[in-house]
Amino acid sequence: MKQNEERRTQNEELRMTPARSRRSAVVLFVILHSAFCVLHSSASDFQPALPNYTFDFPTDHGAHPAFRTEWWYYTGHLRTGNGHRYGFELTFFRVGISRAPRETGWDLRDVMPAHFAITDVDGRAFRAYEKMNRASAFTADAAVGKLDVFNEGWRAITNPDGSWRIVASAGRDAIDLTLRSRKAPAIHGENGISIKAPVAGYASHYYSMTRLEVAGVVNGARCTGQAWMDHEFGSSALRENQQGWDWFSIQLDSDAELMLYIIRRKDGTPDVTSSGSLITSDGRVIPLRREQLRVTALRHWTSKRSGATYPMGWRVELPTLNVALVLTPLLESQELLTSGSTHVTYWEGAVDVAGSFDGVAVSGEGYVELTGYDKAFRAP
């Protein structure tokens, strides 16, 4: 009798279990199932970036789920009607977890971090935000075949007229911008790949939209400006002897652009695979190799938040092309600590540019990204 009474009590408690507890049990099942998928996945599930890849636009603006890591990276400079100046960064990441055949609709395929930052130049302030979601139709995802990527309310999407719209809002900051490209995509590297190490497959497929005209709203004010978009996808990571990278995007008033990518070895020297591109005013892409690049730090700055010491101000020289530029940060403190998403600490900042190009004085704007200064960069 006592045992029957206990069973009736247990059954009654189960029927009365709150919906929240039942949902918790479902979430726990999803987490455990996803962990099983992760443990049984490997880099071999994903396609390496190999030579002779042929880009196809606008299809390649979309997602490439056969590759493990992918990002859509927007940076730019904005000015409001009253002259207030901002820099911005909006980045969507897709990190592949497994490409094994789906067993249930709960299978974890990708995780989707995202970062948003505003450099308030006149207010002398930098604010950064982050999101982290698993891919789904409701939380974060990226379409195949066209630009349409979102993470909750942050989004980059193709408009009916072929322009792009990017939207993000967090804290006191918000952007709603329309981007129109004045140039075709600039494909970096040679033979369709941007090499990251002298080993087959240690590469990415990488292109940039180097001259995007911007109109829209920043923090409630109408604005115009220019932006840059990087889209990169591949399945490799840095090698053990590689510490991080220094990346530069430069937009000159001569309508030329530069992208430089300096991979740093652990001893601080540039890796042999460091490279870049010069995009001419008429859109031609000239590949640049390590021996053509000279990048010198002019001073250093130490972050009170992370303790990392970064170069701060750069002299960029391309002697064979008679290019000499100085890049000056608009603020020193433009560092992101992304403990809630990618767990990577990096500096991503707006810069002014001045110097000469083939003997002619030029000026411009740009962005600089610095990774691996707190510790060696490893993919999230």
Secondary structure, DSSP 8 states (H G I E B T S, - for coil): -HHHHHHHHHHHHHHT--HHHHHHHHHHHHHHHHHHHHHT--GGGS----SS----TTGGGS--TTSSEEEEEEEEEEEETT--EEEEEEEEEEEE---S--SSTT---EEEEEEEEEEETTTTEEEEEEEEEE-BTTTEEE-SSS-EEEETTEEEEE-TTS-EEEEEEETTEEEEEEEEESS--EE-SBTTBEESSSSTT-EEEEEEEEEEEEEEEETTEEEEEEEEEEEEEES----TTEEEEEEEEEEETTS-EEEEEEEEETTS-B-TT-EEEEE-TT--EEEEEGGG-EEEE--EEE-TTT--EEE-SEEEEEGGGTEEEEEEES-S--EEE-TTTT--EEEEEEEEEEEEETTEEEEEEEEEEEESSSS-----
